[in-house]
Amino acid sequence: MTDGEQRNRRQAGRDARDLPDAQEDVPDAQESDVVRRRRRAQFLRELHEAKQLRDRVQPRRARAARMRQQMRMRTFRW
């Protein structure tokens, strides 16, 4: 058997193994939505925690950001 034939057999075996797994790994839409929402909630929690940490370790920058936000709110027109 030549190297090309061996390679083709290995590839065919690999493809056959991959097909059933690919069909079993497809989750239904609702489950994927739940997983996405869970990941998003985790990300937002970590982002909020990181912002709080940054505000604690850089108080001058945090104060300046608060002042800018206050100015934006004062100049906002309803």
DRENMITI-716222 format. One line per 3 residues: number of its first residue (from 1); their letters; for each residue x, y, z of N, C-alpha, C. Coordinates in pm, whole numbers, plus 50000, padded with zeros to 5 digits. Layout:
BEGIN
NUM	A	X Y Z X Y Z X Y Z | ... $
% end
This chain:
BEGIN
1	MTD	50085 49882 50000 50000 50000 50000 50089 50124 50000 | 50058 50219 49917 50139 50340 49909 50101 50437 50020 | 50185 50538 50035 50157 50639 50138 50027 50712 50111 $
4	GEQ	49998 50739 49986 49874 50809 49950 49751 50729 49987 | 49756 50597 49965 49642 50512 50000 49623 50507 50151 | 49733 50498 50225 49723 50496 50371 49664 50627 50423 $
7	RNR	49709 50737 50365 49659 50868 50405 49509 50879 50378 | 49466 50830 50259 49325 50835 50224 49240 50751 50319 | 49290 50633 50357 49217 50548 50452 49206 50615 50588 $
10	RQA	49316 50674 50634 49312 50743 50764 49213 50858 50759 | 49214 50934 50649 49123 51048 50634 48978 50999 50631 | 48950 50889 50561 48814 50837 50553 48768 50791 50691 $
13	GRD	48856 50727 50766 48821 50685 50902 48796 50804 50992 | 48876 50907 50978 48859 51027 51057 48726 51095 51024 | 48693 51103 50894 48567 51164 50853 48448 51086 50907 $
16	ARD	48456 50955 50905 48345 50873 50955 48327 50894 51105 | 48437 50910 51177 48425 50933 51322 48367 51070 51351 | 48399 51169 51267 48356 51305 51293 48207 51326 51267 $
19	LPD	48148 51252 51176 48008 51276 51141 47911 51255 51257 | 47913 51142 51327 47816 51126 51437 47836 51229 51547 | 47960 51262 51578 47987 51360 51683 47931 51496 51646 $
22	AQE	47945 51532 51520 47897 51663 51477 47746 51673 51493 | 47673 51564 51468 47528 51567 51482 47488 51569 51629 | 47562 51503 51716 47527 51499 51858 47562 51630 51929 $
25	DVP	47660 51705 51878 47703 51828 51943 47612 51947 51915 | 47519 51935 51823 47433 52048 51787 47326 52061 51894 | 47333 52166 51981 47231 52183 52085 47108 52250 52027 $
28	DAQ	46996 52232 52097 46876 52301 52049 46890 52451 52079 | 46809 52531 52012 46823 52677 52019 46802 52730 52160 | 46708 52673 52232 46679 52723 52367 46798 52700 52460 $
31	ESD	46858 52583 52453 46973 52554 52538 47089 52647 52506 | 47114 52670 52379 47223 52759 52343 47194 52901 52389 | 47067 52941 52387 47029 53074 52435 47053 53086 52586 $
34	VVR	47021 52979 52659 47045 52979 52803 47194 52988 52832 | 47273 52913 52758 47419 52915 52777 47474 53053 52744 | 47424 53112 52635 47470 53246 52596 47435 53349 52702 $
37	RRR	47314 53341 52756 47274 53435 52861 47358 53418 52987 | 47392 53293 53021 47474 53267 53138 47615 53323 53119 | 47671 53303 52998 47804 53358 52970 47802 53510 52973 $
40	RAQ	47695 53570 52918 47684 53716 52915 47673 53772 53057 | 47593 53706 53142 47579 53751 53280 47712 53742 53354 | 47785 53633 53332 47917 53619 53395 48011 53729 53347 $
43	FLR	48010 53757 53218 48095 53862 53163 48061 53998 53224 | 47932 54030 53234 47892 54159 53289 47930 54171 53437 | 47918 54060 53512 47962 54063 53652 48110 54092 53663 $
46	ELH	48190 54023 53581 48335 54044 53585 48371 54185 53539 | 48300 54238 53439 48326 54373 53392 48297 54475 53502 | 48185 54458 53571 48149 54549 53680 48253 54542 53792 $
49	EAK	48296 54421 53823 48399 54403 53927 48530 54471 53887 | 48568 54457 53759 48691 54519 53711 48682 54671 53717 | 48565 54727 53684 48548 54872 53690 48557 54922 53834 $
52	QLR	48498 54846 53927 48508 54885 54068 48652 54881 54116 | 48725 54779 54076 48866 54767 54114 48946 54884 54057 | 48922 54918 53930 48992 55030 53868 48962 55160 53941 $
55	DRV	48835 55179 53981 48799 55301 54053 48869 55308 54189 | 48888 55194 54253 48956 55194 54383 49105 55224 54370 | 49168 55170 54266 49313 55188 54255 49351 55315 54181 $
58	QPR	49256 55380 54113 49285 55506 54044 49180 55610 54083 | 49182 55658 54206 49074 55746 54253 49066 55878 54175 | 49178 55932 54130 49174 56059 54058 49101 56042 53924 $
61	RAR	49133 55935 53854 49067 55908 53726 48918 55881 53747 | 48885 55809 53853 48744 55780 53882 48668 55908 53912 | 48732 55998 53988 48667 56126 54021 48645 56209 53896 $
64	AAR	48745 56212 53808 48732 56287 53683 48620 56228 53597 | 48608 56097 53594 48501 56033 53517 48364 56068 53575 | 48354 56070 53708 48227 56109 53772 48192 56252 53737 $
67	MRQ	48290 56342 53738 48265 56482 53704 48219 56496 53559 | 48285 56424 53469 48242 56429 53328 48098 56379 53312 | 48065 56272 53382 47929 56219 53376 47828 56320 53429 $
70	QMR	47862 56388 53539 47773 56491 53594 47753 56605 53495 | 47860 56646 53428 47847 56752 53328 47758 56709 53212 | 47775 56584 53170 47689 56534 53062 47542 56536 53105 $
73	MRT	47516 56497 53228 47378 56495 53276 47322 56636 53292 | 47405 56730 53333 47358 56868 53349 47324 56932 53214 | 47400 56898 53111 47378 56960 52981 47282 56883 52894 $
76	FRW	47232 56771 52944 47138 56691 52866 47003 56762 52861 | 46945 56768 52743 46815 56835 52728 46706 56728 52716 | 46601 56746 52793 46489 56651 52791 46406 56675 52674 $
% end
